[in-house]
């Protein structure tokens, strides 16, 4: 039994020794492969260094060429500006001189017109004064007419002496002479019918007395006639009684009486007729006298009407002269206003000329400003074109790096397939995904070539073309950054999706413990000096989750498993393929914090204070460095390819979405982290 047990143990030991030999052989083979891989990596690193030096030389050549082109363009612009400035200044000076000459001519003409108007105004004032001196004075005319009315009313005339300049007095004197000739004649004509009327009245009274006497004489004759008639009736009665002899006895006596009475009656009738004719003639004379009196009254009224008409005419002449005086005064005022208006127009023309000169000066200044702005815009477009060319070069380098990583990942994946005997379905999907990424990067390289050609054709002349090219370059950089994220996650064997962060040293009053910082970042910390460049950690260095010792004054690195959530579609697909570990990390990704916002006024730097590059996935924010007075201040968010100024406060955070720097990935040798750092 013991021998059998010994044989069994010996066989087991032999088999274990055989297995150990096989393991040693495999380890030796793996060590040889590792040394070969290291040799290959060193050769590739040398090639990359050579390519980098070549690219640096090309970049320096490109910079020198662009600076030379920019200086040539600047000299050409200066020459063109001088060539345009001289004719423009000459033409503007000629135009200003011509306008000044025209304005001087207009000003001289206006001054001549003004002097002519002043001369005419002076002559007109003299003429107006002369006319006013010869016009009627309303007070003098009224004072001259008042004694005329009194003389007409009192009919007392006298001789008065008038001055030769008193036209109204002369006219009134002539009128007074005419009145002195007309009024005595009218009075004589008026007295003559009055005398005749008085005589007629006396004669009528005499005739009436005669008529009364005749009537008194006729009255006894009439009584005697009545007596006779009564006696005749008696005679008839006697005749009737006595007969014919009595009649014949009285007949001669009766005839005599009859003839006597008839003669008396005829005489009385003749007297009556004569008196009637005298009365008619007297009535005619009375009518003539009345007519003459009426004519005299009419003549008097006519003379008074003439006087009133003369007075009205005098008033009208006075009013007309007053109106003429007022019109002359108004015309004088209008002339003064015209002279003042002409002076104002001349002053306004001078002001307009000054304003035109100012506007021309402002136009020249504005044109110069516009040209300066156009030059600045052209320089800005040239800078943007240079930056776009640099971005294209960086994107192309990053695509080359990603293609190299894909090739390595494909070789590694094929080795893992051969060693692990994976299923054909998963292998094919991984290979198809790698081929799709290779095709996408080939298309992106073609797109970079196209964009470089478009950029060379577009140049800095068109604003829209440059902006479109910059937008396309930004989209391409965004896509390349996403592919970088995805390929880096593919290269991570443990799907940790974490980042290394460099924490600078802090003052003693504000130093936070390493454990609190590690808790804040949900990761682990590694102590490194600030001067140590980013490299692979040595196996002898330990991880520290909760280190209570003091922090070094040079700073340290912190690893955080939470990565940027820029492209979650790739990480979700990886989580679906990886299993349990990725589910835990996806749980961490789901607990998103608010997006990082850099402080206002801060700009981004690409190199740490010690000169080493900033790790991938981390952005270094610091204030803008002091610039000379002639330089423009940097806008917030500007990327400076260099270290921040000494002593400036530094803040670490995630970079913007459109910022990606192609760096070589290196696998961390710490067993628990196994993260990809750059």
C-alpha positions in Angstrom: 0.0 0.0 0.0 2.8 2.3 0.9 4.6 1.5 -2.3 1.4 2.0 -4.3 0.8 5.2 -2.5 4.4 6.3 -3.1 4.1 5.4 -6.8 0.9 7.3 -7.0 2.4 10.3 -5.3 5.5 9.9 -7.5 3.3 9.8 -10.6 1.4 12.8 -9.3 4.6 14.6 -8.7 5.9 13.6 -12.1 2.7 14.9 -13.7 2.9 18.0 -11.6 6.5 18.4 -12.6 5.6 17.9 -16.2 2.9 20.5 -15.8 5.4 22.8 -14.1 7.8 22.3 -17.0 5.0 23.1 -19.4 4.1 26.1 -17.4 7.8 27.2 -17.3 8.1 26.6 -21.0 4.9 28.7 -21.6 6.2 31.3 -19.2 9.6 31.4 -21.0 7.8 31.6 -24.3 5.6 34.4 -22.9 8.7 36.1 -21.6 10.3 35.8 -25.0 7.1 37.1 -26.6 7.0 39.9 -24.1 10.7 40.9 -24.8 9.9 40.7 -28.5 6.8 42.9 -27.9 8.9 45.3 -25.9 11.5 45.4 -28.6 8.8 46.0 -31.2 7.3 48.7 -29.0 10.7 50.4 -28.6 11.2 50.3 -32.4 7.7 51.8 -32.9 8.4 54.4 -30.2 11.6 55.3 -32.1 9.7 55.5 -35.3 7.0 57.6 -33.6 9.7 59.9 -32.2 11.2 60.2 -35.7 7.8 61.0 -37.1 7.2 63.5 -34.3 10.5 65.2 -35.0 9.7 65.2 -38.7 6.2 66.6 -38.0 7.7 69.3 -35.8 10.1 70.2 -38.5 7.3 70.4 -41.0 5.2 72.4 -38.5 8.1 74.8 -38.1 8.5 75.1 -41.8 4.8 75.7 -42.2 4.9 78.3 -39.4 7.8 80.0 -41.1 6.1 79.9 -44.4 2.8 81.2 -43.0 4.7 84.0 -41.2 6.5 84.8 -44.4 3.3 84.8 -46.4 1.6 86.9 -43.7 4.5 89.4 -43.8 4.3 89.5 -47.6 0.5 90.0 -47.4 1.0 92.7 -44.7 3.5 94.5 -46.9 1.2 94.2 -49.9 -1.7 95.5 -47.8 0.4 98.4 -46.6 1.4 99.2 -50.2 -2.1 99.0 -51.4 -3.3 101.1 -48.5 -0.7 103.7 -49.2 -1.5 103.6 -53.0 -5.2 104.0 -52.2 -4.7 106.6 -49.4 -2.6 109.0 -51.6 -5.2 109.4 -54.5 -8.0 109.4 -52.0 -6.4 112.1 -49.9 -5.5 114.1 -53.1 -9.0 113.8 -54.5 -10.6 114.6 -51.1 -8.3 117.7 -50.8 -9.1 118.8 -54.3 -12.9 118.3 -53.6 -12.5 120.2 -50.3 -10.6 123.0 -52.1 -13.2 123.2 -54.8 -16.0 123.3 -52.3 -14.2 126.0 -50.3 -13.8 128.1 -53.5 -17.5 127.6 -54.3 -18.4 128.6 -50.8 -16.2 131.6 -50.9 -17.7 132.7 -54.2 -21.2 132.2 -52.8 -20.3 134.1 -49.7 -18.8 137.0 -51.7 -21.9 137.1 -53.9 -24.1 137.1 -50.8 -22.1 139.9 -49.4 -22.4 141.9 -52.6 -26.2 141.3 -52.6 -26.3 142.3 -49.0 -24.4 145.6 -49.7 -26.7 146.3 -52.7 -29.8 145.7 -50.6 -28.4 148.0 -47.9 -27.8 150.7 -50.5 -31.3 150.3 -52.0 -32.7 150.4 -48.5 -30.9 153.6 -47.7 -32.1 155.2 -51.0 -35.6 154.1 -50.3 -35.4 155.5 -46.8 -34.3 158.9 -48.2 -37.0 158.8 -50.8 -39.5 157.9 -48.1 -38.4 160.7 -45.9 -38.7 163.1 -48.8 -42.2 161.8 -49.6 -43.2 162.0 -46.0 -42.1 165.6 -45.9 -44.3 166.5 -48.9 -47.4 164.6 -47.6 -50.4 166.3 -46.0 -50.3 166.5 -42.3 -53.7 165.4 -40.8 -53.5 167.9 -38.0 -52.5 170.7 -40.3 -55.3 169.9 -42.8 -57.8 169.8 -40.0 -56.5 173.1 -38.6 -56.8 174.6 -42.0 -60.3 173.4 -42.7 -61.6 174.5 -39.3 -61.3 178.3 -40.0 -62.7 177.7 -43.5 -65.8 176.2 -41.9 -66.1 179.1 -39.5 -65.7 181.7 -42.3 -68.4 179.9 -44.4 -70.7 179.8 -41.4 -70.1 183.4 -40.3 -69.5 184.7 -43.9 -66.6 186.7 -42.8 -63.7 186.6 -45.3 -60.2 187.9 -44.8 -56.8 187.7 -46.5 -54.2 185.3 -45.1 -50.7 184.6 -46.2 -49.7 180.9 -46.7 -46.3 179.4 -47.1 -45.3 178.1 -50.5 -45.0 174.6 -49.1 -48.5 174.6 -47.7 -50.4 173.1 -50.6 -53.5 172.6 -48.7 -53.5 176.3 -47.5 -53.2 177.4 -51.1 -56.1 175.2 -52.2 -58.2 176.5 -49.4 -57.3 180.1 -50.3 -58.4 179.5 -53.9 -61.6 177.9 -52.6 -62.1 180.9 -50.3 -61.8 183.3 -53.2 -64.4 181.4 -55.2 -66.7 181.4 -52.1 -66.2 185.2 -51.7 -67.2 185.7 -55.4 -70.1 183.2 -55.3 -71.7 184.1 -52.0 -72.3 187.9 -52.7 -73.8 187.1 -56.0 -76.1 184.5 -54.4 -77.0 187.0 -51.7 -77.8 189.7 -54.4 -79.9 187.2 -56.2 -81.6 186.3 -53.0 -82.2 190.0 -51.9 -83.5 191.0 -55.4 -86.5 188.6 -55.3 -87.1 189.6 -51.7 -87.3 193.3 -52.7 -89.6 192.5 -55.6 -91.6 190.3 -53.3 -91.9 193.1 -50.8 -93.0 195.5 -53.6 -95.5 193.0 -54.8 -96.8 192.5 -51.3 -97.2 196.3 -51.0 -98.9 196.5 -54.4 -101.1 193.6 -53.6 -102.1 195.4 -50.4 -102.8 198.5 -52.4 -104.9 196.6 -54.9 -106.7 194.9 -52.1 -107.5 198.3 -50.6 -108.7 199.4 -54.0 -110.8 196.3 -54.3 -112.2 197.0 -50.9 -112.9 200.6 -51.9 -114.5 199.4 -55.1 -116.6 196.9 -53.2 -117.6 199.7 -50.9 -118.5 201.9 -53.8 -120.2 198.9 -55.5 -122.3 198.3 -52.4 -124.4 201.6 -52.6 -124.7 201.1 -56.4 -125.9 197.6 -55.6 -128.4 199.0 -53.0 -129.5 201.6 -55.5 -129.8 198.8 -58.1 -131.9 196.8 -55.7 -133.9 199.9 -55.1 -134.3 200.5 -58.7 -135.3 196.9 -59.3 -137.8 197.3 -56.6 -139.0 200.5 -58.2 -139.0 198.6 -61.5 -141.3 196.1 -60.0 -143.3 198.9 -58.7 -143.3 200.4 -62.2 -144.4 197.2 -63.6 -147.1 197.1 -61.2 -147.9 200.8 -62.2 -147.6 199.8 -65.8 -150.0 197.1 -65.2 -152.1 199.4 -63.4 -151.6 202.6 -65.5 -150.6 201.4 -68.9 -148.2 202.5 -71.5 -147.7 206.2 -71.1 -145.8 205.8 -67.8 -143.4 203.4 -69.4 -142.5 205.7 -72.1 -142.1 208.5 -69.5 -139.4 206.5 -67.5 -137.6 204.8 -70.4 -134.9 207.5 -71.1 -134.1 207.7 -67.4 -133.8 203.9 -67.1 -131.5 203.6 -70.1 -129.2 206.3 -68.7 -129.0 204.6 -65.4 -128.5 201.2 -67.1 -125.7 202.5 -69.1 -124.2 204.2 -66.1 -124.4 201.0 -64.1 -123.1 198.9 -67.0 -120.2 201.2 -67.4 -119.5 201.0 -63.7 -119.8 197.2 -63.7 -117.5 197.1 -66.7 -115.0 199.3 -64.9 -115.1 197.2 -61.8 -114.7 194.1 -63.9 -111.8 195.6 -65.7 -110.2 196.6 -62.4 -110.8 193.1 -61.0 -109.3 191.6 -64.1 -106.3 193.9 -63.8 -105.9 193.0 -60.2 -106.1 189.4 -61.0 -103.5 189.8 -63.7 -101.3 191.7 -61.3 -101.9 189.0 -58.8 -100.9 186.3 -61.3 -97.8 188.3 -62.3 -96.9 188.8 -58.6 -97.5 185.1 -58.1 -95.1 184.4 -61.0 -92.6 186.8 -59.6 -93.1 185.1 -56.2 -92.5 181.7 -57.9 -89.4 183.0 -59.6 -88.1 184.4 -56.4 -88.9 181.2 -54.7 -87.1 179.4 -57.5 -84.1 181.7 -57.2 -84.1 181.2 -53.4 -84.3 177.4 -54.0 -81.4 177.7 -56.5 -79.5 179.7 -54.0 -80.2 177.1 -51.3 -79.2 174.4 -53.8 -76.0 176.3 -54.6 -75.4 176.7 -50.9 -76.0 173.0 -50.4 -73.8 172.2 -53.4 -71.0 174.3 -52.0 -71.4 172.7 -48.6 -71.4 169.3 -50.3 -68.3 170.3 -52.2 -66.8 171.3 -48.9 -67.8 168.0 -47.3 -66.5 166.2 -50.4 -63.2 168.1 -50.1 -63.1 167.2 -46.5 -63.8 163.6 -47.3 -61.2 163.7 -50.1 -58.8 165.2 -47.7 -59.5 162.4 -45.2 -59.1 159.8 -47.9 -55.9 161.4 -49.0 -54.8 161.4 -45.4 -55.8 157.8 -45.0 -54.1 156.9 -48.3 -50.9 158.8 -47.3 -51.1 157.0 -43.9 -51.5 153.7 -45.7 -48.6 154.5 -48.0 -46.6 155.4 -45.0 -47.5 152.2 -43.3 -46.9 150.3 -46.5 -43.5 151.9 -46.8 -42.9 151.1 -43.1 -43.9 147.4 -43.8 -41.7 147.3 -46.9 -38.9 148.7 -44.9 -39.4 146.0 -42.3 -39.7 143.4 -45.0 -36.4 144.7 -46.5 -34.8 144.5 -43.0 -36.2 141.0 -42.6 -34.9 140.0 -46.1 -31.5 141.4 -45.2 -31.5 139.5 -41.9 -32.7 136.3 -43.7 -30.0 136.7 -46.3 -27.5 137.0 -43.4 -29.0 134.0 -41.8 -28.9 132.1 -45.1 -25.3 133.0 -45.5 -24.5 131.9 -42.0 -26.5 128.7 -42.6 -24.6 128.1 -45.8 -21.3 128.5 -44.0 -22.6 126.2 -41.2 -23.7 123.6 -43.9 -20.3 123.9 -45.5 -18.6 123.3 -42.1 -21.0 120.3 -41.5 -20.2 118.9 -44.9 -16.5 119.2 -44.2 -17.0 117.5 -40.8 -19.1 114.8 -42.5 -16.4 114.3 -45.2 -13.8 114.0 -42.4 -16.1 111.5 -40.6 -16.6 109.6 -43.8 -12.8 109.4 -44.4 -12.3 108.3 -40.8 -15.1 105.7 -41.1 -13.6 104.4 -44.4 -10.3 104.0 -42.7 -11.9 102.2 -39.7 -13.8 99.9 -42.1 -10.5 99.1 -43.9 -8.8 98.5 -40.6 -11.6 96.2 -39.6 -11.5 94.4 -42.9 -7.7 94.0 -42.4 -8.3 92.7 -38.9 -11.0 90.4 -40.1 -8.7 89.1 -42.9 -6.0 88.5 -40.3 -8.5 86.7 -38.0 -9.6 84.6 -40.9 -6.0 83.7 -41.7 -5.4 82.8 -38.1 -8.6 80.7 -38.1 -7.4 79.0 -41.3 -4.0 78.3 -39.7 -5.8 76.9 -36.6 -8.1 74.8 -38.8 -5.0 73.4 -40.6 -3.5 72.6 -37.2 -6.8 70.9 -36.1 -6.8 68.9 -39.3 -3.2 67.8 -38.7 -4.0 66.9 -35.1 -7.1 65.0 -36.2 -5.1 63.1 -38.9 -2.5 62.2 -36.3 -5.1 61.1 -33.9 -6.8 58.9 -36.7 -3.4 57.4 -37.5 -2.9 56.7 -33.8 -6.4 55.2 -33.5 -5.8 53.0 -36.6 -2.6 51.8 -35.0 -4.5 51.0 -31.8 -7.2 49.2 -33.8 -4.5 47.1 -35.5 -3.0 46.2 -32.1 -6.4 45.5 -30.7 -7.2 43.3 -33.7 -3.9 41.4 -33.2 -4.5 41.1 -29.5 -8.1 40.0 -30.1 -7.0 37.3 -32.6 -4.4 36.0 -30.1 -7.0 35.9 -27.4 -9.4 34.0 -29.7 -6.7 31.5 -30.5 -5.8 31.0 -26.8 -9.3 31.2 -25.3 -11.3 29.5 -28.2 -14.1 32.1 -28.2 -17.3 31.6 -30.1 -17.4 32.4 -33.8 -20.4 34.7 -33.4 -18.8 37.0 -30.8 -15.5 37.0 -32.7 -17.1 37.9 -36.0 -19.0 40.7 -34.4 -15.9 42.1 -32.8 -14.0 41.8 -36.1 -16.9 43.4 -38.0 -16.9 46.2 -35.5 -13.2 46.8 -35.9 -13.5 46.7 -39.7 -16.4 49.2 -39.5 -14.2 51.5 -37.3 -11.3 51.1 -39.8 -13.7 52.1 -42.7 -15.0 55.0 -40.7 -11.5 56.2 -40.0 -10.5 55.8 -43.7 -13.5 57.9 -44.6 -12.5 60.5 -42.0 -9.0 60.6 -43.5 -10.6 61.2 -46.9 -12.7 63.9 -45.2 -9.6 65.5 -43.7 -8.0 65.5 -47.2 -11.1 67.1 -48.7 -11.3 69.7 -45.9 -7.7 70.6 -46.3 -8.2 71.0 -50.1 -11.3 73.1 -49.4 -9.4 75.2 -46.9 -6.6 75.8 -49.3 -9.1 76.7 -52.1 -11.2 78.9 -49.8 -8.4 80.8 -48.1 -9.2 83.8 -45.8 -11.2 85.7 -48.4 -14.8 84.5 -47.8 -16.3 84.5 -44.3 -19.0 81.9 -44.9 -16.6 79.4 -46.5 -14.2 79.6 -43.5 -17.1 79.3 -41.0 -18.5 76.2 -42.8 -15.1 74.6 -42.9 -14.5 75.3 -39.2 -17.9 73.7 -38.4 -17.1 70.6 -40.4 -13.7 70.4 -38.7 -15.3 70.7 -35.3 -17.8 67.9 -36.2 -14.9 65.8 -37.4 -12.9 66.4 -34.2 -16.0 65.5 -32.2 -16.4 62.2 -34.1 -12.7 61.4 -33.8 -12.9 62.2 -30.0 -15.9 59.8 -29.7 -13.9 57.1 -31.6 -10.9 57.8 -29.3 -13.2 57.2 -26.3 -14.6 54.0 -27.7 -11.3 52.6 -28.9 -9.7 53.5 -25.5 -12.5 51.6 -23.8 -11.9 48.7 -26.2 -8.2 48.7 -25.2 -9.1 48.7 -21.5 -9.1 45.0 -20.6 -11.1 45.5 -17.4 -13.6 48.1 -18.8 -12.8 50.3 -15.9 -13.5 53.6 -17.8 -11.6 55.7 -15.4 -9.1 58.6 -15.6 -6.0 59.7 -13.8 -6.2 63.3 -12.4 -3.2 65.3 -11.2 -3.8 67.2 -7.9 -1.5 70.2 -7.3 -0.1 71.0 -3.9 -2.2 73.2 -1.7 -1.4 75.7 1.1 -1.3 74.3 4.6 -4.5 76.1 5.6 -6.4 74.7 2.7 -4.9 71.2 2.3 -7.6 68.5 2.2 -6.8 64.9 3.2 -6.0 62.4 0.6 -8.9 60.3 1.8 -11.4 63.0 1.4 -10.1 63.8 -2.1 -10.2 60.1 -2.9 -13.7 59.9 -1.6 -14.7 62.9 -3.6 -13.4 61.4 -6.8 -14.6 57.9 -5.9 -11.1 56.5 -6.8 -7.7 56.0 -5.5 -4.6 58.2 -5.1 -1.0 57.8 -6.1 1.8 60.0 -4.7 3.9 61.5 -7.4 6.0 64.6 -7.5 4.9 67.4 -9.8 8.2 67.1 -11.7 7.6 63.4 -12.5 6.3 63.1 -16.1 3.4 60.8 -16.8 4.7 57.3 -17.1 3.9 53.7 -16.1 3.8 53.3 -12.3 6.3 50.7 -10.8 4.9 47.6 -9.2 6.6 48.5 -6.0 4.4 51.5 -5.5 1.2 50.9 -3.6 -2.3 52.1 -3.8 -3.7 54.2 -1.1 -7.4 54.5 -0.5 -7.3 56.3 2.8 -3.9 57.6 3.5 -3.6 59.6 6.7 0.0 60.7 6.1 0.8 64.2 5.0 0.7 65.0 1.3 3.9 65.8 -0.5 4.5 69.4 -1.5 4.9 68.4 -5.1 1.3 67.0 -5.7 -0.1 63.6 -6.5 -2.2 61.6 -9.0 -5.8 60.5 -8.4 -7.6 57.8 -10.4 -11.4 58.1 -10.8 -13.5 55.4 -12.4 -16.2 58.0 -13.5 -15.5 59.0 -17.1 -16.9 61.5 -19.5 -20.4 60.7 -20.6 -19.8 62.2 -24.0 -20.8 59.1 -26.0 -22.9 56.7 -24.0 -23.9 54.6 -26.9 -20.5 52.9 -27.1 -20.3 52.3 -23.3 -23.9 50.9 -23.3 -22.9 48.5 -26.0 -19.8 47.5 -24.1 -21.9 47.1 -20.9 -24.2 44.7 -22.7 -21.2 42.6 -23.9 -19.1 42.7 -20.7 -21.4 41.5 -17.9 -21.3 41.9 -14.2 -18.4 44.4 -13.8 -19.7 46.7 -16.4 -23.1 46.7 -14.7 -21.5 48.1 -11.6 -19.8 50.8 -13.5 -22.9 51.6 -15.4 -24.5 52.2 -12.0 -21.8 54.7 -11.3 -22.3 56.3 -14.7 -26.0 56.7 -14.0 -25.3 58.8 -11.0 -24.4 61.9 -13.0 -23.3 65.0 -11.3 -24.2 68.5 -12.7 -22.1 69.5 -15.7 -18.8 71.2 -14.9 -18.7 74.9 -15.6 -15.3 76.6 -15.5 -15.0 79.8 -13.5 -15.5 83.0 -15.5 -12.5 84.5 -17.1 -10.4 81.2 -17.0 -8.7 79.8 -20.0 -7.4 76.2 -20.7 -3.8 75.1 -20.7 -2.4 71.8 -22.2 0.8 71.4 -20.1 1.3 71.0 -16.4 3.4 73.6 -14.4 6.3 71.1 -14.4 6.2 70.7 -18.3 4.5 67.3 -18.5 1.3 67.0 -20.6 -2.1 67.1 -19.0 -3.6 63.5 -18.8 -6.4 62.6 -21.2 -9.9 63.4 -20.0 -8.6 66.3 -17.8 -8.6 70.0 -18.5 -6.3 72.5 -16.7 -8.0 75.8 -16.0 -6.2 78.9 -14.8 -6.5 82.7 -15.2 -5.2 84.5 -18.2 -1.5 85.5 -18.0 -0.6 89.2 -17.9 -0.2 90.6 -21.4 1.6 93.7 -22.7 -0.5 96.8 -23.4 -0.3 96.3 -27.2 -1.8 92.8 -27.1 -5.5 92.0 -27.0 -6.8 90.2 -23.8 -7.6 86.5 -24.2 -11.2 85.6 -24.2 -12.6 83.0 -21.7 -12.3 79.4 -23.1 -9.2 80.1 -25.1 -6.8 77.1 -25.4 -3.1 77.9 -24.7 -0.7 75.2 -25.8 1.7 75.6 -22.8 1.9 75.7 -19.0 -0.1 78.3 -16.9 1.8 81.2 -15.3 3.7 80.6 -12.1 1.8 81.0 -8.9 -1.6 81.1 -10.6 -4.6 79.2 -9.0 -5.2 76.0 -11.0 -8.6 74.1 -11.3 -8.9 70.6 -12.8 -12.1 69.5 -14.5 -13.4 67.8 -17.6 -12.4 69.3 -21.0 -15.0 70.7 -23.4 -16.7 68.3 -25.8 -14.9 69.6 -28.8 -11.4 69.4 -27.2 -9.4 66.1 -27.8 -5.7 65.6 -27.9 -4.3 62.4 -29.5 -2.0 60.8 -27.0 -0.3 57.3 -26.8 -2.2 55.0 -24.4 -0.2 53.2 -21.8 -1.6 50.4 -19.7 -1.3 50.9 -15.9 0.6 48.0 -14.2 -1.3 48.3 -10.9 -3.3 45.1 -10.5 -6.5 46.7 -9.1 -6.8 49.5 -11.5 -5.5 48.3 -14.9 -6.6 51.7 -16.4 -5.5 53.2 -19.6 -3.6 56.5 -19.0 -1.9 58.8 -21.5 
